[in-house]
Amino acid sequence: MVSTPIGNLGDISARARHILEGVDLVAAEDTRRAGELFHHLGLRRPAMAPYYDEVEQKTAPQIVARLQEGQSVALISDAGTPTLADPGYRLVRAARAAGIEVHPIPGASSLLALLAVAGLPTDRFSFLGFLPSKGKKRQEALEEALARPETTVLLEAPHRLHDLLDLLAAHAPEREVVVGRELTKRFETLYNGTAAALAADPPNPRGEIVVALAPAPVAASENSDEVDHILTLLLAEGLSVSAASRVTQQLTGAPKKRVYPLALALAGQLLTENP
């Protein structure tokens, strides 16, 4: 699994170059872009095979067969680290099932690059990849992201960035948001502020976009002491966040939009206190 630059070609590691120079086959999300990468890096272009979502189930067994014949294979994505919001995990599982060793060749990753400069807590974080593009599923995924008690990283298509910021401002106007645009590239830009501020003066949506959300604050409510006490007891007894939230809503009458984020935050605290 070979990580490749997300923009700046200088970020290719010496180990990655060595691997890519010597493998028999490169499985690539886009063979045209992979060929351009090899050209820019001054590397000999090896045999290449397309490996993207639509062909993964068909292609993975074929690649495993070549590995079993003794060939060496490197999997690369269009940019960054394979399998992170990109195809590849099925190939890893198939190779391991066949007794083949799989090695990580670490390097660039847009989500880690943003976390390094976002100024948000990173002792725990969640990566949700791309949210659904529209409708109820997008709304639900966004609510889940906003409820999480740890820093959350999302990927977003440039043409949907303004919509995302509008939704964030509508649901959590005071939440701190950091937007990374074109990280490691010539026009790398960071935008940070509250969701409301960024929605009012939105960033340039061109280029590759990564978004980080600050952790959810512990929710408050009119009967917050009672809600907090019940949730703490239920979570300590081993109930899931969803189950504890549901029972607490039934006992107190507090709305889900207040109870569930609190349950997530308390669960995170319990995990930290009792790892």
C-alpha positions in Angstrom: 0.0 0.0 0.0 2.0 3.0 -1.3 1.2 6.5 -0.3 1.7 9.1 -3.0 1.8 13.0 -2.8 -1.4 14.9 -2.4 0.0 17.8 -4.3 3.6 18.5 -3.7 5.8 16.0 -5.5 8.5 16.6 -3.0 6.5 14.7 -0.4 7.2 11.3 -2.1 9.3 9.3 0.3 12.6 7.6 -0.7 11.0 4.3 0.3 8.0 4.9 -1.9 10.2 5.7 -4.9 12.2 2.6 -4.3 9.1 0.4 -4.2 7.5 2.0 -7.2 10.7 1.6 -9.2 10.9 -2.1 -8.5 7.4 -3.6 -8.6 6.1 -5.8 -11.4 2.6 -4.2 -11.4 1.0 -1.0 -10.1 -2.7 -1.2 -9.4 -3.9 2.4 -9.7 -7.2 4.1 -9.2 -6.6 6.0 -12.5 -3.8 4.6 -14.7 -3.6 7.8 -16.7 -2.9 9.9 -13.6 -0.5 7.2 -12.3 1.4 7.4 -15.5 1.7 11.2 -15.2 3.0 10.7 -11.6 5.7 8.3 -12.8 6.6 10.8 -15.5 6.9 13.7 -13.2 8.9 11.7 -10.7 11.2 10.5 -13.5 10.4 6.8 -12.8 10.2 4.0 -15.3 6.5 3.2 -15.9 5.8 -0.5 -15.0 2.8 -2.5 -16.1 -0.4 -1.0 -14.7 -3.9 -2.2 -14.0 -6.9 -0.1 -13.2 -8.2 -0.5 -9.7 -11.3 1.6 -8.7 -14.6 1.0 -7.0 -16.5 -0.4 -9.9 -13.9 -3.1 -10.8 -12.6 -3.9 -7.4 -14.5 -7.1 -6.8 -13.5 -8.4 -10.2 -9.9 -7.2 -10.2 -8.9 -8.1 -6.6 -8.8 -11.9 -7.3 -6.8 -11.3 -10.5 -4.2 -9.3 -8.6 -4.0 -11.9 -5.8 -3.4 -14.6 -8.5 -0.4 -12.6 -9.8 0.9 -12.2 -6.2 0.6 -16.0 -5.7 2.7 -16.4 -8.9 5.5 -14.4 -7.2 4.9 -11.0 -8.7 5.2 -7.8 -6.6 2.3 -5.3 -6.7 1.9 -1.8 -5.4 -1.5 -0.2 -4.9 -1.8 3.5 -5.2 -4.7 5.9 -5.2 -5.0 9.1 -7.2 -3.3 10.9 -4.3 -2.5 10.2 -0.6 -2.9 6.9 1.2 -4.7 4.0 -0.4 -7.9 2.6 1.3 -8.6 6.0 3.1 -11.9 7.0 1.3 -10.4 5.1 -1.7 -10.7 1.5 -2.9 -8.3 -1.1 -1.6 -9.6 -2.8 1.6 -11.0 -5.8 -0.3 -7.7 -6.4 -2.0 -5.9 -6.3 1.4 -8.4 -8.8 2.8 -8.1 -11.1 -0.2 -4.3 -11.0 -0.1 -4.2 -11.8 3.6 -6.7 -14.6 3.2 -4.3 -16.0 0.5 -1.4 -15.9 3.0 0.3 -12.9 1.2 2.0 -10.3 3.3 0.7 -6.7 2.9 3.0 -3.8 3.8 2.2 -0.1 4.4 4.5 2.4 2.7 3.3 5.5 4.6 3.3 9.1 3.4 1.0 11.9 2.5 -2.6 12.0 3.8 -4.9 15.0 3.4 -6.8 14.3 6.7 -3.5 14.1 8.7 -2.1 17.1 7.0 -5.2 19.2 8.0 -5.2 17.8 11.6 -1.6 18.8 12.0 -2.4 22.5 11.3 -6.1 22.8 12.4 -5.4 23.6 16.0 -8.1 21.2 17.2 -7.7 18.4 19.7 -6.2 15.3 18.1 -5.9 12.8 21.0 -9.0 11.3 19.5 -10.6 12.1 16.1 -13.1 10.6 13.6 -12.8 10.4 9.9 -16.1 10.2 8.1 -14.9 10.6 4.5 -17.4 12.1 2.1 -20.9 12.8 3.4 -23.8 11.7 1.2 -24.4 14.3 -1.5 -28.0 15.3 -0.7 -31.3 14.5 1.0 -32.1 12.9 4.3 -28.9 10.8 4.4 -26.8 14.0 4.1 -28.7 15.6 6.9 -28.4 12.6 9.2 -24.7 12.2 8.5 -24.1 15.9 9.3 -26.0 15.6 12.5 -23.9 12.6 13.5 -20.7 14.5 12.7 -21.8 17.5 14.8 -22.8 15.2 17.7 -19.4 13.6 18.0 -17.4 14.4 21.1 -14.0 14.4 19.3 -12.6 16.3 16.3 -14.2 15.1 13.1 -12.6 15.3 9.6 -14.7 15.3 6.4 -13.9 15.3 2.7 -16.1 17.5 0.5 -16.5 18.1 -3.2 -15.7 21.7 -4.1 -19.1 22.4 -5.6 -20.8 21.2 -2.3 -18.6 23.2 0.1 -20.9 26.2 0.4 -23.9 24.0 1.0 -22.0 22.2 3.7 -21.1 25.4 5.4 -24.7 26.6 5.2 -25.9 23.4 6.8 -23.3 23.7 9.6 -24.3 27.3 10.2 -27.9 26.3 10.5 -27.3 23.5 12.9 -24.3 24.6 14.9 -23.5 28.3 14.1 -20.9 28.6 16.9 -19.0 25.4 16.1 -15.4 26.0 15.2 -14.6 24.8 11.6 -11.3 24.6 9.7 -11.3 24.2 5.9 -8.1 23.1 4.2 -8.0 23.9 0.4 -5.3 22.5 -1.9 -3.1 21.3 0.9 0.6 21.1 0.0 0.0 22.7 -3.3 0.9 26.2 -4.6 -2.5 27.7 -3.6 -2.7 26.0 -0.2 -5.1 28.0 2.0 -6.6 27.5 5.5 -9.8 29.0 6.6 -11.0 28.8 10.2 -13.8 30.4 12.2 -17.3 29.6 13.4 -19.6 27.8 11.0 -21.7 31.0 10.8 -18.7 33.2 9.9 -17.5 30.9 7.2 -21.0 30.5 5.8 -21.3 34.3 5.6 -18.0 34.7 3.9 -17.3 31.4 2.3 -13.9 30.2 1.1 -12.9 29.7 -2.5 -14.5 26.3 -3.4 -11.9 25.4 -6.1 -9.5 22.5 -5.6 -9.3 19.7 -3.1 -11.2 20.3 0.1 -10.8 18.9 3.6 -12.9 20.0 6.6 -12.4 19.6 10.3 -15.1 20.2 12.9 -14.3 21.0 16.6 -15.7 18.5 19.1 -19.3 18.9 20.2 -19.8 20.8 23.4 -21.6 19.0 26.2 -25.3 19.8 25.7 -27.3 21.6 28.3 -31.0 21.4 29.0 -33.6 22.4 31.5 -33.3 19.1 33.3 -29.6 18.6 32.5 -28.6 17.2 35.9 -31.2 14.5 35.7 -30.4 13.7 32.1 -26.7 13.6 32.8 -27.2 11.3 35.9 -29.4 8.8 34.0 -27.1 8.7 31.0 -24.0 8.2 33.1 -25.6 5.3 35.0 -26.8 3.6 31.8 -23.5 4.0 29.9 -21.6 2.8 33.0 -23.8 -0.4 32.9 -22.7 -1.0 29.3 -25.6 0.3 27.2 -24.7 1.6 23.8 -25.0 5.3 23.2 -28.1 4.8 21.1 -29.8 2.6 23.8 -28.9 4.9 26.7 -30.1 7.9 24.7 -33.4 6.3 23.9 -34.1 5.2 27.5 -33.2 8.6 28.8 -35.5 10.3 26.4 -38.4 8.0 27.5 -37.7 8.7 31.2 -37.1 12.5 31.0 -39.0 13.6 27.9 -35.8 15.4 26.8 -35.5 15.6 23.0 -33.1 13.4 21.0 -31.3 16.4 19.6 -30.2 17.3 23.1 -29.8 13.8 24.7 -27.9 12.0 21.9 -24.9 14.6 21.7 -24.7 14.5 25.5 -24.6 10.7 25.5 -21.8 10.8 22.9 -19.8 13.2 25.0 -20.3 11.3 28.2 -19.4 8.0 26.5 -16.2 9.6 25.3 -15.4 10.8 28.9 -16.0 7.3 30.3 -13.7 5.8 27.6 -11.0 8.3 28.5 -11.4 7.7 32.3 -11.6 3.9 31.9 -9.6 2.9 28.8 
